[in-house]
């Protein structure tokens, strides 16, 4: 029986959008001297990366030991 799994798409989207925010948005706000926006973009970028990583590890643990 095949297992169609969309969890890795979520992980890729979260980590990819976090990296995009960190590399593109933070530099844009830095050049425009927008300190608050730069700070919040950094927080949101790192939050996306952390949530994606935690989701990936927890999904792997679930598949490996709990399923």
N, C-alpha and C positions, 0 to 999 in steps of 0.2 A: 504494500500500500504506500503510495507516495504521500509525502508530507510537504504541503505548500506552506512555506514559512516567510512571512513578511517582516519579521523582527530585524533582520539585517538591513533592510531598506531604511527602517527607522533609525538605526544606528548610523548608517552612512549619511543620512540627511542631517541628523543632529550634529555629528562631528564635522561634516562638510560645511554646514552653515556657520558653525562656531569658528572654524578656520577662516571662512570668508569674512565674517564680521571682524575678526582680529586683524587680518591683513589689509582689508579694503576700507572698512568703515573707520577703524581707529586712525589709520593714516590720513584719511580725508578730514576727520574732525581735528586731528593734530595740526594739519596745514591751515585749516580755517580758524585755528585757535579757539575752538569750542571745548572748553575744559569739562563741563558737565556731561555733554554728549559723549565725549571720548571716554570718560570714566564709566558711564553706563554701558557703552558699547563693549568695553573690556569686560565688565561684569557679565553681560549677557553672552558674550563670546565664550568666555571660560565656563559659564554655567552650561551652555550647550555641549561643550566638549566633555565636561564632567558627567552630565546626565547621560550622554551617549555612551561613554565608557562604562559607567555603572550599569546601564541597561545591558550592554554587551556582556559584561562579566556575569551579571545575574542570570541572563538568558543562557549563557554557557553552563553555569552551575546547575540551573534547572534541567537542561538537556542532558547533562553528564550524569548527575547523581539523583535527581528527583523524578525523572521520567521513566 
